Amino acid sequence: MVIKKKQMHELVLKKLKRIILSGKYKPGDFLPSQVELAKQIGTTRSALRGAMLILAEMGIVESTAGKGTVLKTVTFPDNNISILYDVY
């Protein structure tokens, strides 16, 4: 039996997905700074950055230098609604 070791950013991604699904932040809201968000989640900035890059690639957040990271308005076509529910 092979057990895949999870990368830290995958665990952080799971936590971020739960926060997004909880409704704590609404589309258009800016997320806290990386330092603050990492502290809230209890992780490193490096792991947080990895997770945020994945969310950006998925189109869930958008980061702008000097402004921060905003939760984008997300509409889910029927075949893509599971992207936030994937469990790693």
VOBA-1610 file (N, C-alpha, C; in pm, whole numbers, padded with zeros to 5 digits, always signed):
BEGIN
Met+00085-00117+00000Met+00000+00000+00000Met+00089+00124+00000Val+00060+00217-00089Val+00137+00340-00101Val+00057+00455-00041Ile+00118+00527+00050Ile+00052+00642+00111Ile+00119+00767+00057Lys+00038+00852-00006Lys+00091+00976-00062Lys+00104+01080+00048Lys+00223+01134+00062Lys+00246+01239+00160Lys+00188+01369+00104Lys+00103+01434+00180Lys+00043+01558+00136Lys+00141+01673+00150Gln+00140+01759+00052Gln+00219+01880+00057Gln+00146+01978+00149Met+00221+02061+00219Met+00161+02156+00312Met+00064+02249+00240His+00097+02294+00119His+00007+02385+00050His-00127+02319+00016Glu-00130+02187+00001Glu-00256+02117-00025Glu-00346+02123+00099Leu-00287+02110+00217Leu-00365+02118+00340Leu-00416+02261+00362Val-00331+02359+00329Val-00371+02499+00341Val-00482+02530+00241Leu-00471+02475+00121Leu-00575+02494+00020Leu-00710+02444+00071Lys-00709+02330+00135Lys-00832+02273+00191Lys-00893+02369+00295Lys-00808+02427+00380Lys-00856+02522+00481Lys-00912+02648+00414Leu-00843+02697+00311Leu-00892+02816+00241Leu-01025+02790+00173Lys-01040+02672+00114Lys-01167+02637+00051Lys-01281+02639+00153Arg-01255+02585+00271Arg-01358+02585+00376Arg-01396+02728+00417Ile-01294+02813+00427Ile-01321+02953+00463Ile-01407+03019+00356Ile-01373+02996+00229Ile-01450+03055+00119Ile-01593+03003+00120Leu-01609+02873+00136Leu-01743+02814+00137Leu-01825+02856+00258Ser-01759+02895+00366Ser-01831+02937+00487Ser-01903+03070+00468Gly-01861+03146+00366Gly-01922+03277+00342Gly-01857+03389+00420Lys-01746+03359+00485Lys-01677+03462+00564Lys-01639+03580+00476Tyr-01599+03552+00353Tyr-01567+03656+00255Tyr-01662+03644+00138Lys-01709+03755+00092Lys-01801+03761-00022Lys-01722+03797-00148Pro-01774+03760-00265Pro-01708+03801-00389Pro-01688+03953-00390Gly-01567+03994-00426Gly-01531+04135-00425Gly-01458+04178-00300Asp-01464+04097-00194Asp-01392+04127-00070Asp-01243+04101-00087Phe-01162+04187-00026Phe-01018+04162-00021Phe-00990+04070+00096Leu-00904+03972+00073Leu-00862+03882+00179Leu-00756+03953+00263Pro-00736+03908+00386Pro-00629+03967+00468Pro-00494+03949+00399Ser-00395+04023+00445Ser-00259+04010+00391Ser-00211+03867+00411Gln-00110+03828+00335Gln-00056+03692+00348Gln-00007+03665+00489Val+00055+03763+00550Val+00105+03745+00687Val-00012+03719+00781Glu-00116+03800+00772Glu-00233+03787+00859Glu-00307+03656+00833Leu-00329+03624+00706Leu-00402+03502+00672Leu-00325+03377+00714Ala-00193+03379+00696Ala-00111+03265+00739Ala-00121+03247+00890Lys-00122+03357+00962Lys-00134+03351+01109Lys-00271+03295+01149Gln-00377+03340+01081Gln-00512+03292+01112Gln-00526+03141+01088Ile-00465+03094+00979Ile-00475+02953+00942Ile-00376+02868+01021Gly-00269+02930+01067Gly-00168+02856+01142Gly-00068+02787+01050Thr-00022+02859+00949Thr+00071+02801+00853Thr+00180+02901+00819Thr+00267+02863+00727Thr+00373+02951+00681Thr+00325+03031+00560Arg+00391+03143+00534Arg+00357+03221+00415Arg+00386+03142+00288Ser+00489+03061+00291Ser+00525+02981+00175Ser+00413+02884+00137Ala+00360+02813+00235Ala+00250+02720+00209Ala+00125+02796+00165Leu+00101+02911+00227Leu-00015+02993+00189Leu-00003+03040+00045Arg+00117+03086+00007Arg+00138+03133-00131Arg+00109+03021-00231Gly+00154+02900-00200Gly+00129+02786-00288Gly-00019+02761-00307Ala-00093+02768-00198Ala-00237+02746-00204Ala-00307+02860-00280Met-00261+02983-00257Met-00322+03098-00324Met-00297+03094-00475Leu-00180+03043-00515Leu-00152+03029-00658Leu-00250+02932-00723Ile-00281+02824-00654Ile-00378+02727-00707Ile-00516+02791-00718Leu-00558+02865-00613Leu-00688+02933-00619Leu-00692+03035-00733Ala-00580+03103-00756Ala-00574+03200-00866Ala-00587+03130-01001Glu-00520+03016-01016Glu-00529+02938-01140Glu-00671+02888-01163Met-00743+02861-01055Met-00881+02815-01064Met-00977+02931-01091Gly-00927+03054-01080Gly-01012+03170-01103Gly-01093+03211-00981Ile-01057+03162-00864Ile-01131+03191-00741Ile-01086+03323-00680Val-00956+03350-00685Val-00902+03476-00633Val-00817+03542-00740Glu-00793+03671-00720Glu-00704+03745-00809Glu-00616+03835-00724Ser-00485+03820-00743Ser-00390+03900-00666Ser-00335+04011-00754Thr-00326+04130-00695Thr-00270+04245-00764Thr-00165+04307-00674Ala-00045+04324-00730Ala+00064+04383-00652Ala+00024+04521-00601Gly+00046+04544-00474Gly+00014+04673-00414Gly-00130+04688-00369Lys-00217+04599-00413Lys-00358+04606-00374Lys-00398+04492-00282Gly-00357+04372-00316Gly-00393+04256-00235Gly-00462+04150-00317Thr-00527+04061-00248Thr-00596+03948-00311Thr-00746+03962-00289Val-00819+03958-00398Val-00964+03974-00393Val-01030+03841-00429Leu-01138+03810-00359Leu-01220+03694-00392Leu-01306+03734-00511Lys-01289+03665-00623Lys-01361+03701-00744Lys-01505+03651-00738Thr-01588+03716-00816Thr-01723+03665-00835Thr-01710+03537-00915Val-01763+03428-00860Val-01747+03299-00924Val-01884+03245-00961Thr-01900+03215-01087Thr-02020+03144-01130Thr-01975+03005-01169Phe-02049+02906-01125Phe-02009+02768-01147Phe-02098+02702-01251Pro-02042+02676-01369Pro-02117+02592-01462Pro-02138+02456-01396Asp-02241+02386-01432Asp-02274+02258-01367Asp-02155+02164-01357Asn-02072+02160-01459Asn-01963+02064-01457Asn-01842+02112-01378Asn-01842+02235-01329Asn-01727+02286-01255Asn-01757+02319-01109Ile-01877+02293-01064Ile-01913+02332-00927Ile-01828+02257-00824Ser-01774+02144-00861Ser-01698+02064-00764Ser-01559+02119-00736Ile-01514+02223-00808Ile-01376+02266-00788Ile-01349+02312-00646Leu-01447+02367-00578Leu-01425+02408-00440Leu-01446+02294-00342Tyr-01505+02186-00385Tyr-01536+02077-00293Tyr-01437+01964-00300Asp-01339+01970-00391Asp-01240+01864-00401Asp-01169+01847-00267Val-01151+01726-00226Val-01079+01698-00103Val-00947+01633-00142Tyr-00840+01685-00090Tyr-00708+01631-00123Tyr-00668+01530-00020
//
